[in-house]
Amino acid sequence: MKEVKTKVKHKEDIKLSILNAAKTLFTEKGFEATSIRNIASEIGYSPTTIYLYYKDKNDIIYTLHQEGFDILRNKLTVLAFVENPFERLKALGKAYLKFAKEHRDYYELMFIQKEPMNFLDQDPNKEIWEGGRQIFSFIVGTISECQNMGYFNEDSPNDIALHSWGFVHGLCSLYLTTRLEKVACENFSTEPAEVLLDSAFNAYIRFVEQAKRDI
């Protein structure tokens, strides 16, 4: 029994090594420029070993994509216990921004690189973008509760949720691709990009607060 457990742990360690190496290479070199051979060389194994655990590069990047969503989902779902929906929405946005800053490599795989979506399109058993759907559903529910308190207008909560998510994602994308840094240098000379990221979100929250309707 001990020998079996040791073998299982060894396999899991190899899979983890493959994923960690691939995550680094995909982020640094890009998906297309990274080969299975590159990943194998990074961890000191042969390419054949990689294929024992993953079908191809698309399989690897999709697995990483799912890992990232597991981390983000855990950070967001604990906020369901925040009773005030507007406070919950603010906390969701801040947690999302923090995730992008602390897990840049995962964020790019989850929301910027197209390969995980290509993998979904090619697999009839994985047509639904489950990770994205769960996050969007959580935002929609929170937006709907906020509307009941007078926040936002009476548009569809789906539309408002998509607008809100798109706004925060846009900030994250500008930050991660250093575009926000360039804007900061030219227009906010004393503000580092990371501070500008947070202040832009806070400005959005203030705008929503000022537009609150009386119920």
Long-range contacts (C-beta under 8 A, 24 or more apart in sequence): 11-53, 14-43, 14-45, 14-49, 14-53, 15-53, 17-43, 18-43, 18-50, 18-53, 18-54, 18-60, 19-60, 19-63, 19-64, 19-67, 22-57, 22-60, 22-61, 22-64, 23-64, 23-105, 23-106, 23-109, 24-105, 26-61, 26-64, 26-105, 26-109, 26-113, 27-104, 27-105, 27-108, 27-109, 31-57, 31-61, 31-113, 31-115, 57-115, 58-115, 58-118, 58-119, 58-122, 59-119, 61-109, 61-113, 61-115, 61-116, 61-119, 62-115, 62-116, 62-119, 62-120, 62-126, 64-106, 64-109, 65-109, 65-110, 65-116, 65-131, 66-131, 67-106, 68-103, 68-106, 68-107, 68-109, 68-110, 68-131, 69-110, 69-130, 69-131, 69-132, 69-134, 69-135, 71-99, 71-103, 71-106, 72-96, 72-99, 72-103, 72-106, 72-110, 72-131, 72-135, 73-131, 73-134, 73-135, 75-99, 76-135, 76-138, 77-138, 80-138, 85-142, 85-145, 85-146, 85-148, 85-149, 86-146, 86-149, 86-151, 86-208, 86-209, 88-142, 88-145, 89-139, 89-142, 89-143, 89-146, 89-164, 90-205, 92-138, 92-139, 92-142, 93-164, 93-168, 93-201, 93-204, 93-205, 94-198, 94-201, 96-168, 96-172, 97-168, 97-171, 97-172, 97-197, 97-198, 97-201, 100-172, 100-175, 100-176, 101-175, 101-194, 101-197, 104-176, 107-172, 107-176, 108-176, 111-169, 111-172, 111-173, 112-173, 112-176, 112-177, 135-165, 136-161, 136-162, 136-165, 139-164, 139-165, 148-215, 149-212, 149-215, 150-212, 150-213, 150-214, 150-215, 151-208, 151-209, 151-211, 151-212, 151-213, 152-208, 152-211, 153-211, 153-213, 167-204, 168-201, 171-197, 171-200, 171-201, 172-197
